[in-house]
């Protein structure tokens, strides 16, 4: 399969479902050789056979390092990295345990850090793209850990863009409400909040993936340190 990303090697963490899965399929369609990292998710079994699966826990340094070594051995040096893995814990502050807070930060922020660091150590050049969230700007009740983790992603994007340029371009996508497994269990109040946007609907994973392909492609060669709000107008910045 050929396309604008032919010759590129792409890794998507959290690539077995939702936004990550849509990214992996769109990157493959655009011609990239694609690998996905997932936490040994059985839903990954029906991914196309030519997408390399690399089960790993992104919160563990050794597993992230091993994942990149396996990727390079199979597909060659990675050139496009999508640090997308994330979880949501929705609860009031008073009911949020320290353990729950730490778990969200570990997956969403530490995992993105470990992924970006391993990528930067291996990549001679290329792109790192993070998945942030509109809640990293807006905040929302009952999402203290998630919003904090995504605010950290936004800050990390800008810091790494300054540090890793010009060889590596670093950007982020900040989705608004998207129809995924993660949002399926949202409270009615949260659903009502997320529908109160100018477009009045949830987005689709494919709409986020379209931005991912753009940022990975030749048309984004003069873009770094930016956070793109694919959010239906929930946040305007």
Residue frames as a rotation matrix with the C-alpha (Angstrom) as fourth column:
UNK 1
0.578 0.816 0.000 0.00
0.816 -0.578 0.000 0.00
0.000 0.000 -1.000 0.00
UNK 2
-0.559 -0.800 0.218 1.46
0.808 -0.585 -0.076 3.35
0.188 0.133 0.973 -1.04
UNK 3
0.653 0.745 0.137 0.58
0.682 -0.656 0.322 6.88
0.330 -0.117 -0.937 -0.05
UNK 4
0.630 -0.391 0.671 1.99
-0.265 -0.920 -0.287 10.07
0.730 0.003 -0.683 1.45
UNK 5
0.513 -0.441 0.736 3.55
-0.822 -0.006 0.569 8.12
-0.247 -0.897 -0.366 4.35
UNK 6
0.955 -0.232 -0.183 5.19
0.126 0.880 -0.458 5.40
0.268 0.415 0.870 2.28
UNK 7
0.084 -0.996 -0.039 8.60
0.255 0.060 -0.965 4.64
0.963 0.071 0.259 3.75
UNK 8
-0.240 -0.114 0.964 7.68
-0.792 -0.551 -0.262 5.85
0.562 -0.826 0.042 7.25
UNK 9
-0.453 0.082 -0.888 7.56
0.441 0.886 -0.144 3.55
0.775 -0.456 -0.438 10.28
UNK 10
-0.214 0.522 0.825 4.81
-0.619 -0.727 0.299 4.49
0.756 -0.446 0.479 12.72
UNK 11
-0.759 0.046 -0.650 4.10
0.498 0.684 -0.533 3.39
0.420 -0.728 -0.542 16.28
UNK 12
-0.107 0.784 0.611 0.75
-0.490 -0.577 0.654 4.01
0.865 -0.230 0.446 17.98
UNK 13
-0.980 -0.130 -0.153 0.47
0.072 0.487 -0.870 3.32
0.188 -0.864 -0.468 21.69
UNK 14
-0.465 0.884 0.046 -2.99
-0.129 -0.016 -0.992 2.39
-0.876 -0.467 0.121 22.88
UNK 15
-0.642 0.050 -0.765 -3.59
-0.744 -0.284 0.605 1.26
-0.187 0.957 0.220 19.33
UNK 16
-0.968 0.233 0.093 -5.95
0.244 0.962 0.126 -1.66
-0.060 0.145 -0.988 19.85
UNK 17
-0.080 0.997 -0.018 -9.21
0.996 0.079 -0.052 0.31
-0.050 -0.022 -0.998 20.17
UNK 18
0.549 0.475 -0.687 -10.83
0.561 -0.819 -0.118 3.72
-0.619 -0.321 -0.717 19.89
UNK 19
0.846 -0.239 -0.476 -8.77
-0.419 -0.851 -0.318 6.65
-0.329 0.468 -0.820 18.65
UNK 20
-0.112 -0.983 0.145 -5.53
-0.646 0.183 0.741 4.66
-0.755 -0.011 -0.656 18.59
UNK 21
-0.181 0.129 0.975 -7.00
0.480 0.877 -0.027 1.93
-0.858 0.463 -0.221 16.43
UNK 22
0.834 0.528 0.162 -8.40
0.417 -0.409 -0.812 4.50
-0.362 0.745 -0.561 13.99
UNK 23
0.534 -0.731 -0.425 -4.97
-0.696 -0.666 0.270 6.16
-0.480 0.152 -0.864 13.85
UNK 24
-0.342 -0.718 0.607 -3.24
-0.230 0.690 0.687 2.85
-0.911 0.095 -0.401 13.12
UNK 25
0.123 0.469 0.874 -5.64
0.735 0.549 -0.398 2.01
-0.667 0.692 -0.278 10.29
UNK 26
0.953 0.250 -0.171 -5.42
0.097 -0.786 -0.610 5.51
-0.287 0.565 -0.774 8.78
UNK 27
0.241 -0.945 -0.220 -1.61
-0.729 -0.326 0.602 5.53
-0.640 0.015 -0.768 8.91
UNK 28
-0.361 -0.292 0.885 -1.56
0.226 0.894 0.387 2.11
-0.905 0.340 -0.257 7.25
UNK 29
0.554 0.657 0.512 -3.92
0.686 -0.012 -0.727 3.40
-0.472 0.754 -0.457 4.55
UNK 30
0.901 -0.252 -0.354 -1.54
-0.344 -0.912 -0.225 6.34
-0.266 0.324 -0.908 4.01
UNK 31
0.705 -0.590 -0.394 1.32
-0.204 0.363 -0.909 3.93
0.679 0.722 0.135 3.31
UNK 32
0.010 -0.742 0.670 3.21
-0.967 -0.178 -0.183 3.73
0.256 -0.646 -0.719 6.61
UNK 33
-0.240 -0.134 -0.961 4.48
0.187 0.965 -0.181 0.52
0.952 -0.224 -0.207 8.13
UNK 34
0.104 0.489 0.866 2.53
-0.723 -0.560 0.404 0.47
0.682 -0.669 0.295 11.39
UNK 35
-0.591 -0.183 -0.786 3.02
0.419 0.763 -0.492 -1.07
0.690 -0.620 -0.375 14.82
UNK 36
0.298 0.699 0.650 0.62
-0.427 -0.511 0.746 -0.78
0.853 -0.500 0.146 17.73
UNK 37
-0.883 -0.452 -0.127 1.31
-0.035 0.332 -0.943 -1.10
0.468 -0.828 -0.309 21.43
UNK 38
0.188 0.946 0.263 -1.48
-0.568 -0.114 0.815 -2.32
0.801 -0.303 0.516 23.67
UNK 39
-0.371 -0.323 0.871 -1.75
-0.927 0.189 -0.325 -3.81
-0.059 -0.928 -0.369 27.17
UNK 40
-0.997 -0.054 0.050 -2.32
-0.047 0.990 0.129 -7.33
-0.056 0.127 -0.990 25.84
UNK 41
-0.350 0.923 -0.159 -5.82
-0.671 -0.366 -0.645 -6.42
-0.654 -0.119 0.747 24.68
UNK 42
-0.455 0.197 0.868 -7.84
0.418 0.908 0.013 -9.27
-0.786 0.369 -0.496 23.11
UNK 43
0.640 0.734 -0.227 -9.62
0.164 -0.419 -0.893 -6.72
-0.751 0.534 -0.388 20.92
UNK 44
0.051 -0.712 -0.700 -6.36
-0.760 -0.483 0.436 -6.31
-0.648 0.510 -0.566 19.01
UNK 45
-0.345 -0.243 0.907 -6.78
0.138 0.942 0.305 -9.78
-0.929 0.231 -0.291 17.50
UNK 46
0.395 0.596 0.699 -8.83
0.775 0.193 -0.601 -8.47
-0.493 0.780 -0.386 14.59
UNK 47
0.360 -0.413 -0.836 -6.34
-0.452 -0.862 0.231 -5.82
-0.816 0.295 -0.497 13.48
UNK 48
0.879 -0.080 -0.470 -5.00
-0.433 0.277 -0.858 -6.38
0.199 0.957 0.209 9.95
UNK 49
0.850 -0.527 -0.009 -2.18
0.502 0.803 0.321 -8.92
-0.162 -0.278 0.947 9.85
UNK 50
0.163 -0.846 0.508 0.31
0.746 -0.232 -0.624 -6.41
0.645 0.481 0.594 8.44
UNK 51
0.449 -0.068 0.891 0.03
-0.521 -0.830 0.200 -4.21
0.726 -0.554 -0.408 11.55
UNK 52
-0.356 -0.701 -0.618 2.72
0.207 0.586 -0.784 -5.31
0.911 -0.407 -0.064 13.98
UNK 53
0.739 0.639 0.212 1.44
-0.125 -0.180 0.976 -5.85
0.662 -0.748 -0.054 17.51
UNK 54
-0.406 -0.910 -0.077 3.74
0.113 0.033 -0.993 -5.07
0.907 -0.412 0.090 20.42
UNK 55
0.673 0.683 -0.284 2.05
0.353 0.041 0.935 -5.83
0.650 -0.729 -0.214 23.75
UNK 56
-0.530 -0.836 -0.140 3.58
0.582 -0.238 -0.777 -3.67
0.617 -0.494 0.613 26.48
UNK 57
0.536 0.559 -0.633 2.77
0.842 -0.410 0.352 -1.65
-0.063 -0.721 -0.690 29.59
UNK 58
0.294 -0.429 0.854 3.71
0.452 -0.725 -0.520 1.94
0.842 0.539 -0.019 28.77
UNK 59
0.864 0.029 0.502 4.17
-0.383 -0.608 0.695 2.77
0.326 -0.794 -0.514 32.46
UNK 60
0.763 -0.594 0.256 7.18
0.176 0.572 0.801 0.43
-0.622 -0.566 0.541 32.75
UNK 61
0.344 -0.710 -0.614 10.58
-0.777 -0.582 0.239 1.59
-0.527 0.395 -0.752 31.50
UNK 62
-0.576 -0.661 0.481 11.84
-0.311 0.722 0.619 -1.88
-0.756 0.207 -0.621 30.66
UNK 63
-0.017 0.645 0.764 8.75
0.645 0.591 -0.485 -2.78
-0.764 0.484 -0.426 28.64
UNK 64
0.849 0.281 -0.447 8.84
-0.093 -0.754 -0.651 0.48
-0.520 0.594 -0.614 26.68
UNK 65
-0.009 -0.939 -0.345 12.55
-0.825 -0.188 0.534 0.01
-0.566 0.289 -0.772 25.88
UNK 66
-0.604 -0.176 0.777 11.93
0.092 0.953 0.288 -3.58
-0.792 0.246 -0.559 24.82
UNK 67
0.460 0.855 0.238 8.99
0.449 0.007 -0.894 -2.49
-0.766 0.518 -0.380 22.66
UNK 68
0.707 -0.236 -0.666 11.18
-0.573 -0.743 -0.345 -0.06
-0.414 0.626 -0.661 20.72
UNK 69
-0.432 -0.891 0.140 13.90
-0.658 0.418 0.627 -2.67
-0.617 0.178 -0.766 20.31
UNK 70
-0.330 0.395 0.857 11.39
0.444 0.866 -0.229 -5.18
-0.833 0.305 -0.461 18.91
UNK 71
0.737 0.631 -0.242 9.94
0.141 -0.494 -0.858 -2.52
-0.661 0.598 -0.453 16.62
UNK 72
0.302 -0.702 -0.645 13.34
-0.844 -0.512 0.161 -1.62
-0.443 0.496 -0.747 15.18
UNK 73
-0.616 -0.566 0.548 14.25
-0.310 0.814 0.491 -5.26
-0.724 0.133 -0.677 14.67
UNK 74
-0.149 0.670 0.728 11.04
0.627 0.633 -0.455 -5.94
-0.765 0.388 -0.514 12.74
UNK 75
0.701 0.610 0.370 10.33
0.679 -0.411 -0.609 -2.72
-0.220 0.678 -0.702 10.83
UNK 76
-0.156 -0.799 0.580 13.46
0.768 -0.468 -0.438 -0.57
0.622 0.377 0.686 11.12
UNK 77
-0.888 -0.264 -0.376 13.93
0.451 -0.656 -0.606 2.77
-0.086 -0.707 0.702 12.90
UNK 78
0.118 0.985 -0.128 10.69
0.958 -0.147 -0.248 4.44
-0.263 -0.094 -0.960 13.89
UNK 79
-0.811 -0.386 0.439 9.96
0.524 -0.813 0.253 7.82
0.260 0.435 0.862 12.30
UNK 80
-0.343 0.779 0.524 6.43
-0.457 -0.626 0.632 8.60
0.821 -0.022 0.571 13.47
UNK 81
-0.809 0.025 -0.587 5.41
0.485 0.592 -0.644 8.04
0.331 -0.806 -0.491 17.10
UNK 82
-0.120 0.861 0.494 1.89
-0.338 -0.503 0.796 8.56
0.934 -0.072 0.351 18.43
UNK 83
-0.957 -0.186 -0.224 1.85
0.163 0.296 -0.941 8.57
0.242 -0.937 -0.253 22.24
UNK 84
-0.406 0.908 0.105 -1.86
-0.477 -0.309 0.823 7.91
0.779 0.284 0.559 22.52
UNK 85
-0.363 0.292 -0.885 -2.35
0.562 0.826 0.042 5.43
0.743 -0.482 -0.464 25.37
UNK 86
-0.777 0.123 0.617 -4.70
-0.466 -0.772 -0.433 6.75
0.423 -0.624 0.657 28.01
UNK 87
-0.471 0.675 -0.568 -7.31
0.764 0.634 0.119 5.90
0.440 -0.378 -0.814 30.62
UNK 88
-0.371 0.465 0.804 -10.09
-0.381 -0.866 0.324 7.85
0.847 -0.186 0.498 32.33
UNK 89
-0.576 0.289 -0.765 -11.17
0.777 0.486 -0.401 7.67
0.256 -0.825 -0.504 35.95
UNK 90
-0.400 0.536 0.743 -14.29
-0.098 -0.831 0.547 9.77
0.911 0.146 0.385 36.52
UNK 91
0.136 0.413 -0.901 -15.05
0.897 0.335 0.288 10.48
0.421 -0.847 -0.325 40.17
UNK 92
0.876 0.177 0.449 -15.46
-0.013 -0.921 0.389 13.45
0.483 -0.347 -0.804 42.51
UNK 93
-0.024 -0.946 0.322 -12.30
-0.482 -0.271 -0.833 14.71
0.876 -0.175 -0.450 44.15
UNK 94
0.007 0.056 0.998 -13.47
-1.000 0.021 0.006 13.56
-0.021 -0.998 0.056 47.60
UNK 95
0.760 0.363 0.540 -13.91
-0.377 0.922 -0.090 10.01
-0.530 -0.135 0.837 46.30
UNK 96
0.749 -0.551 -0.368 -10.72
-0.283 0.236 -0.929 9.81
0.599 0.800 0.021 44.21
UNK 97
0.876 -0.481 -0.033 -8.12
0.285 0.462 0.840 7.63
-0.388 -0.745 0.542 45.85
UNK 98
0.293 -0.873 -0.390 -4.44
-0.681 -0.477 0.556 8.40
-0.672 0.103 -0.734 45.62
UNK 99
-0.412 -0.439 0.798 -4.02
0.141 0.835 0.532 5.05
-0.900 0.332 -0.282 43.89
UNK 100
0.420 0.645 0.638 -6.58
0.778 0.105 -0.619 5.94
-0.467 0.757 -0.458 41.22
UNK 101
0.882 -0.161 -0.443 -4.96
-0.264 -0.947 -0.183 9.34
-0.390 0.278 -0.878 40.69
UNK 102
-0.055 -0.997 0.056 -1.51
-0.564 0.077 0.822 7.77
-0.824 0.014 -0.566 40.40
UNK 103
-0.177 0.024 0.984 -2.73
0.529 0.846 0.074 5.18
-0.830 0.533 -0.162 37.89
UNK 104
0.813 0.515 0.270 -4.18
0.511 -0.412 -0.754 7.80
-0.278 0.752 -0.598 35.53
UNK 105
0.692 -0.630 -0.352 -1.03
-0.615 -0.770 0.170 9.92
-0.378 0.099 -0.920 35.74
UNK 106
-0.154 -0.797 0.585 1.12
-0.243 0.604 0.759 6.82
-0.958 -0.025 -0.287 35.22
UNK 107
0.032 0.215 0.976 -0.63
0.789 0.594 -0.156 5.73
-0.613 0.776 -0.151 32.03
UNK 108
0.806 0.494 0.325 -1.48
0.583 -0.576 -0.573 9.09
-0.096 0.652 -0.753 30.51
UNK 109
0.892 -0.452 0.009 1.54
-0.450 -0.891 -0.059 11.22
0.035 0.048 -0.998 31.43
UNK 110
0.105 -0.882 0.459 4.38
-0.570 0.325 0.755 8.93
-0.815 -0.341 -0.469 32.53
UNK 111
0.251 0.040 0.967 3.56
0.525 0.834 -0.171 6.57
-0.813 0.550 0.189 29.66
UNK 112
0.953 0.108 0.284 3.73
0.298 -0.509 -0.807 9.42
0.057 0.854 -0.517 27.16
UNK 113
0.616 -0.787 0.044 7.03
-0.748 -0.567 0.345 10.59
-0.246 -0.246 -0.938 28.66
UNK 114
0.004 -0.646 0.763 8.60
-0.209 0.746 0.632 7.12
-0.978 -0.162 -0.132 28.50
UNK 115
0.525 0.259 0.811 7.36
0.679 0.446 -0.583 6.65
-0.513 0.857 0.058 24.94
UNK 116
0.986 -0.150 0.077 8.71
-0.076 -0.805 -0.588 10.02
0.151 0.574 -0.805 23.78
UNK 117
0.416 -0.887 0.200 12.05
-0.750 -0.210 0.627 9.48
-0.515 -0.411 -0.753 25.52
UNK 118
0.029 -0.380 0.925 12.55
0.210 0.907 0.366 6.06
-0.977 0.183 0.106 23.96
UNK 119
0.755 0.302 0.581 11.57
0.620 -0.043 -0.783 7.46
-0.212 0.952 -0.220 20.57
UNK 120
0.906 -0.418 -0.068 13.97
-0.423 -0.888 -0.178 10.39
0.014 0.190 -0.982 20.82
UNK 121
0.174 -0.878 0.446 16.81
-0.537 0.295 0.791 8.04
-0.826 -0.377 -0.420 21.73
UNK 122
-0.080 -0.154 0.985 16.19
0.498 0.850 0.173 5.97
-0.864 0.504 0.009 18.59
UNK 123
0.719 0.530 0.450 14.93
0.637 -0.241 -0.733 8.46
-0.280 0.813 -0.511 16.00
UNK 124
-0.503 -0.854 0.134 17.44
0.833 -0.437 0.339 10.34
-0.231 0.282 0.931 13.86
UNK 125
-0.924 0.340 -0.174 14.52
-0.366 -0.919 0.148 12.57
-0.110 0.200 0.974 12.93
UNK 126
-0.665 0.739 -0.104 10.77
0.543 0.575 0.611 12.42
0.512 0.350 -0.784 12.53
UNK 127
-0.279 0.705 0.652 7.60
-0.505 -0.685 0.525 13.29
0.817 -0.183 0.547 14.39
UNK 128
-0.861 0.210 -0.463 6.22
0.497 0.539 -0.680 12.71
0.107 -0.815 -0.569 17.88
UNK 129
-0.444 0.805 0.394 2.50
-0.391 -0.569 0.723 13.35
0.806 0.167 0.567 18.28
UNK 130
-0.991 0.127 -0.040 0.73
0.082 0.338 -0.938 13.20
-0.105 -0.933 -0.345 21.63
UNK 131
-0.172 0.982 0.079 -2.96
0.470 0.012 0.882 12.71
0.865 0.189 -0.464 22.34
UNK 132
-0.994 -0.052 0.093 -4.03
-0.046 -0.582 -0.812 15.45
0.096 -0.812 0.576 24.73
UNK 133
-0.271 0.958 -0.093 -7.65
0.954 0.280 0.102 16.51
0.124 -0.061 -0.990 25.41
UNK 134
-0.055 0.351 0.935 -9.80
0.159 -0.921 0.356 19.61
0.986 0.168 -0.005 25.48
UNK 135
0.877 0.406 -0.258 -10.06
0.286 -0.010 0.958 18.95
0.387 -0.914 -0.125 29.23
UNK 136
-0.005 -0.949 -0.314 -6.37
0.999 0.005 -0.031 19.76
0.031 -0.314 0.949 29.49
UNK 137
-0.766 -0.155 0.624 -7.49
0.247 -0.967 0.063 23.34
0.594 0.202 0.779 28.81
UNK 138
-0.106 0.891 0.441 -11.02
-0.331 -0.450 0.830 23.43
0.938 -0.058 0.343 30.17
UNK 139
-0.963 -0.093 0.252 -10.95
-0.268 0.391 -0.880 21.07
-0.016 -0.916 -0.402 33.11
UNK 140
-0.111 0.969 -0.219 -14.19
-0.421 0.154 0.894 19.43
0.900 0.192 0.391 34.18
UNK 141
0.116 0.247 0.962 -15.81
-0.990 0.108 0.091 18.30
-0.081 -0.963 0.257 37.38
UNK 142
0.698 0.218 0.682 -14.99
-0.396 0.911 0.113 14.74
-0.597 -0.349 0.722 38.43
UNK 143
0.895 -0.430 0.116 -11.96
0.352 0.523 -0.777 14.42
0.274 0.736 0.619 36.13
UNK 144
0.830 -0.556 -0.032 -9.15
-0.432 -0.679 0.594 15.76
-0.352 -0.479 -0.804 38.32
UNK 145
0.093 -0.859 0.503 -6.56
0.049 0.509 0.859 13.13
-0.994 -0.055 0.090 37.39
UNK 146
0.231 0.054 0.971 -7.46
0.909 0.343 -0.235 12.95
-0.346 0.938 0.030 33.71
UNK 147
0.939 0.159 0.305 -7.53
0.270 -0.890 -0.367 16.72
0.213 0.427 -0.879 33.21
UNK 148
0.656 -0.755 -0.027 -4.24
-0.454 -0.422 0.785 17.10
-0.604 -0.502 -0.619 35.09
UNK 149
0.028 -0.663 0.748 -2.58
0.402 0.693 0.599 14.42
-0.915 0.284 0.286 32.99
UNK 150
0.365 0.174 0.915 -3.72
0.931 -0.040 -0.364 16.02
-0.027 0.984 -0.177 29.74
UNK 151
0.992 -0.127 -0.011 -2.62
-0.126 -0.990 0.067 19.47
-0.019 -0.065 -0.998 30.87
UNK 152
0.307 -0.927 0.218 0.76
-0.237 0.147 0.960 17.90
-0.922 -0.346 -0.175 31.45
UNK 153
0.117 -0.201 0.973 0.73
0.830 0.557 0.016 16.49
-0.545 0.806 0.232 27.92
UNK 154
0.860 0.249 0.445 0.13
0.467 -0.734 -0.493 19.97
0.204 0.632 -0.748 26.52
UNK 155
0.785 -0.620 -0.022 3.06
-0.513 -0.669 0.538 21.40
-0.348 -0.411 -0.843 28.48
UNK 156
0.122 -0.765 0.632 5.29
0.109 0.643 0.758 18.47
-0.986 -0.024 0.162 27.52
UNK 157
0.542 0.149 0.827 4.46
0.814 0.152 -0.561 18.98
-0.209 0.977 -0.039 23.85
UNK 158
0.958 -0.124 0.259 5.68
-0.028 -0.938 -0.346 22.56
0.286 0.324 -0.902 23.91
UNK 159
0.551 -0.801 0.236 8.80
-0.554 -0.140 0.820 21.78
-0.624 -0.583 -0.521 25.96
UNK 160
0.105 -0.534 0.839 9.88
0.368 0.805 0.466 18.90
-0.924 0.260 0.280 23.74
UNK 161
0.797 0.186 0.574 9.22
0.604 -0.237 -0.761 20.86
-0.005 0.954 -0.301 20.56
UNK 162
0.854 -0.509 0.108 11.79
-0.510 -0.860 -0.026 23.40
0.106 -0.033 -0.994 21.74
UNK 163
0.290 -0.778 0.557 14.24
-0.564 0.331 0.756 20.74
-0.773 -0.533 -0.343 22.86
UNK 164
0.059 -0.236 0.970 14.08
0.351 0.914 0.202 18.25
-0.935 0.328 0.137 19.99
UNK 165
0.950 0.281 0.136 13.83
0.226 -0.321 -0.920 20.56
-0.214 0.904 -0.369 16.97
UNK 166
-0.103 0.612 -0.784 14.76
-0.941 -0.314 -0.122 20.81
-0.321 0.726 0.609 14.22
UNK 167
-0.885 -0.331 -0.328 15.27
-0.440 0.825 0.354 17.06
0.153 0.457 -0.876 13.80
UNK 168
-0.687 0.680 -0.255 12.10
0.707 0.707 -0.018 15.94
0.168 -0.193 -0.967 15.57
UNK 169
-0.627 0.602 0.494 8.82
-0.410 -0.795 0.447 17.84
0.662 0.077 0.746 15.31
UNK 170
-0.846 0.325 -0.422 6.51
0.532 0.545 -0.648 17.52
0.020 -0.773 -0.634 18.32
UNK 171
-0.637 0.725 0.263 2.79
-0.578 -0.674 0.461 18.29
0.511 0.141 0.848 18.26
UNK 172
-0.895 0.420 0.152 -0.40
0.158 0.617 -0.771 17.15
-0.418 -0.666 -0.618 19.96
UNK 173
-0.526 0.848 0.065 -4.02
-0.003 -0.078 0.997 16.53
0.851 0.524 0.044 19.13
UNK 174
-0.951 0.284 0.124 -6.55
-0.163 -0.117 -0.980 17.57
-0.263 -0.952 0.158 21.77
UNK 175
-0.642 0.766 -0.032 -9.81
0.377 0.352 0.857 15.78
0.667 0.538 -0.515 21.01
UNK 176
-0.459 0.669 0.585 -13.11
-0.874 -0.459 -0.161 16.85
0.161 -0.585 0.795 22.41
UNK 177
-0.008 0.530 0.848 -15.83
-0.572 0.693 -0.439 14.28
-0.820 -0.489 0.298 23.12
UNK 178
-0.443 -0.229 -0.867 -15.33
-0.861 0.380 0.339 11.23
0.252 0.896 -0.366 20.90
UNK 179
0.659 0.749 0.071 -17.37
-0.750 0.646 0.142 8.04
0.060 -0.147 0.987 20.57
UNK 180
-0.303 -0.781 -0.546 -15.08
-0.525 0.615 -0.588 5.41
0.795 0.108 -0.597 22.11
UNK 181
0.114 0.246 -0.963 -15.12
0.568 0.779 0.266 2.73
0.815 -0.577 -0.051 24.80
UNK 182
-0.773 -0.519 -0.365 -13.70
0.591 -0.378 -0.713 5.34
0.232 -0.766 0.599 27.17
UNK 183
-0.876 0.454 0.160 -16.66
-0.472 -0.876 -0.098 7.70
0.095 -0.162 0.982 26.79
UNK 184
-0.372 0.783 -0.498 -19.32
-0.038 0.523 0.851 4.96
0.927 0.335 -0.165 26.68
UNK 185
-0.096 0.301 -0.949 -19.47
0.880 0.471 0.060 4.82
0.465 -0.829 -0.311 30.47
UNK 186
-0.893 -0.276 0.356 -19.73
0.133 -0.916 -0.378 8.57
0.430 -0.291 0.855 31.05
UNK 187
-0.576 0.705 -0.414 -22.37
0.556 -0.034 -0.831 9.91
-0.599 -0.709 -0.372 33.40
UNK 188
0.254 0.750 0.610 -25.47
0.966 -0.226 -0.123 11.60
0.046 0.621 -0.782 31.88
UNK 189
0.787 0.003 -0.617 -24.20
0.203 -0.945 0.255 14.92
-0.583 -0.326 -0.744 33.26
UNK 190
-0.239 -0.959 -0.155 -20.87
-0.016 -0.155 0.988 14.49
-0.971 0.239 0.021 31.47
UNK 191
-0.434 0.165 0.886 -22.60
0.865 0.351 0.359 13.53
-0.251 0.922 -0.295 28.23
UNK 192
0.670 0.740 0.064 -24.79
0.736 -0.651 -0.185 16.64
-0.095 0.171 -0.981 28.43
UNK 193
0.460 -0.603 -0.652 -21.69
-0.052 -0.751 0.658 18.76
-0.886 -0.269 -0.377 29.05
UNK 194
-0.539 -0.811 0.229 -19.90
0.152 0.173 0.973 17.33
-0.828 0.559 0.030 26.05
UNK 195
-0.165 0.556 0.815 -22.88
0.983 0.163 0.088 17.77
-0.083 0.815 -0.573 23.74
UNK 196
0.749 0.439 -0.496 -23.01
0.461 -0.883 -0.086 21.47
-0.476 -0.165 -0.864 24.62
UNK 197
-0.445 -0.889 -0.109 -20.63
0.392 -0.302 0.869 22.40
-0.805 0.344 0.483 21.79
UNK 198
-0.308 0.317 -0.897 -21.23
-0.693 -0.721 -0.017 24.41
-0.652 0.616 0.442 18.61
UNK 199
-0.671 0.037 -0.741 -21.44
-0.625 0.510 0.591 21.15
0.400 0.859 -0.319 16.61
UNK 200
0.028 0.840 0.543 -23.67
-0.995 0.078 -0.070 19.47
-0.101 -0.538 0.837 19.18
UNK 201
0.904 0.245 -0.350 -22.33
-0.300 0.947 -0.112 15.93
0.304 0.207 0.930 18.75
UNK 202
0.466 -0.792 0.394 -19.52
-0.107 0.391 0.914 13.60
-0.878 -0.468 0.097 19.66
UNK 203
0.123 -0.528 -0.840 -16.72
-0.986 -0.159 -0.044 13.20
-0.110 0.834 -0.540 17.16
UNK 204
0.990 0.121 -0.070 -15.56
-0.132 0.972 -0.193 9.92
0.045 0.201 0.979 15.66
UNK 205
0.426 -0.889 0.168 -12.16
0.204 0.275 0.939 8.25
-0.882 -0.365 0.298 16.05
UNK 206
0.185 -0.338 0.923 -11.70
0.971 0.209 -0.118 8.59
-0.153 0.918 0.367 12.30
UNK 207
0.836 0.140 0.531 -11.96
0.269 -0.947 -0.174 12.38
0.478 0.288 -0.829 12.54
UNK 208
0.758 -0.646 0.087 -9.12
-0.378 -0.328 0.865 12.41
-0.531 -0.689 -0.493 15.06
UNK 209
0.253 -0.674 0.694 -7.11
0.535 0.695 0.480 10.01
-0.806 0.250 0.537 12.91
UNK 210
0.669 0.024 0.743 -7.36
0.705 -0.336 -0.624 12.35
0.235 0.942 -0.242 9.94
UNK 211
0.881 -0.395 0.261 -5.47
-0.444 -0.880 0.166 14.99
0.165 -0.262 -0.951 11.93
UNK 212
0.500 -0.719 0.484 -2.91
-0.148 0.479 0.865 12.37
-0.853 -0.504 0.133 12.94
UNK 213
0.373 -0.337 0.865 -2.20
0.860 0.476 -0.185 11.54
-0.349 0.812 0.467 9.30
UNK 214
0.846 -0.049 0.530 -1.85
0.239 -0.855 -0.461 15.22
0.476 0.517 -0.712 8.46
UNK 215
0.778 -0.559 0.288 0.64
-0.601 -0.527 0.600 15.86
-0.183 -0.640 -0.746 11.28
UNK 216
0.342 -0.655 0.674 2.63
0.146 0.745 0.651 12.81
-0.929 -0.124 0.350 10.21
UNK 217
0.563 0.057 0.825 2.70
0.772 0.321 -0.549 13.85
-0.296 0.945 0.137 6.58
UNK 218
-0.349 -0.824 0.446 4.70
0.934 -0.347 0.089 16.10
0.081 0.447 0.891 4.27
UNK 219
0.120 0.482 0.868 2.29
0.433 -0.812 0.391 19.02
0.894 0.329 -0.306 4.63
UNK 220
0.963 0.267 -0.041 3.15
0.135 -0.344 0.929 19.47
0.234 -0.900 -0.367 8.32
UNK 221
0.308 -0.944 -0.119 6.88
0.843 0.329 -0.427 19.98
0.442 0.032 0.897 7.91
UNK 222
-0.572 -0.489 0.658 6.85
0.160 -0.854 -0.495 23.52
0.804 -0.177 0.567 9.35
UNK 223
0.416 0.787 0.456 4.63
-0.482 -0.234 0.844 22.77
0.771 -0.571 0.282 12.34
UNK 224
-0.292 -0.439 -0.850 5.94
0.533 0.663 -0.526 22.06
0.794 -0.606 0.040 15.83
UNK 225
-0.963 -0.119 -0.243 4.89
0.271 -0.365 -0.891 22.83
0.017 -0.923 0.384 19.40
UNK 226
-0.607 0.793 0.055 1.23
-0.704 -0.568 0.426 23.07
0.369 0.220 0.903 18.41
UNK 227
-0.834 0.476 0.279 -1.87
0.170 0.702 -0.692 21.52
-0.525 -0.530 -0.666 19.98
UNK 228
-0.840 0.518 -0.162 -4.71
-0.321 -0.233 0.918 20.94
0.437 0.823 0.362 17.54
UNK 229
-0.662 0.672 0.331 -8.21
-0.357 0.105 -0.928 21.01
-0.659 -0.733 0.171 19.00
UNK 230
-0.753 0.511 -0.414 -10.29
-0.217 0.402 0.890 18.49
0.621 0.760 -0.192 17.03
UNK 231
-0.935 0.214 -0.283 -13.17
0.327 0.209 -0.922 19.08
-0.138 -0.954 -0.265 19.39
UNK 232
-0.188 0.938 0.290 -16.35
0.911 0.056 0.409 20.32
0.367 0.341 -0.865 17.72
UNK 233
-0.077 0.096 0.992 -15.74
0.042 -0.994 0.100 23.76
0.996 0.050 0.073 19.17
UNK 234
0.650 0.332 -0.683 -15.65
0.640 0.246 0.728 22.72
0.410 -0.911 -0.052 22.84
UNK 235
0.357 -0.618 -0.701 -12.47
0.487 -0.517 0.704 24.72
-0.797 -0.592 0.116 23.35
UNK 236
0.788 -0.100 0.608 -11.31
0.519 -0.423 -0.743 27.59
0.332 0.901 -0.281 21.15
UNK 237
0.653 -0.655 -0.379 -7.72
0.125 -0.401 0.908 28.71
-0.747 -0.640 -0.180 21.59
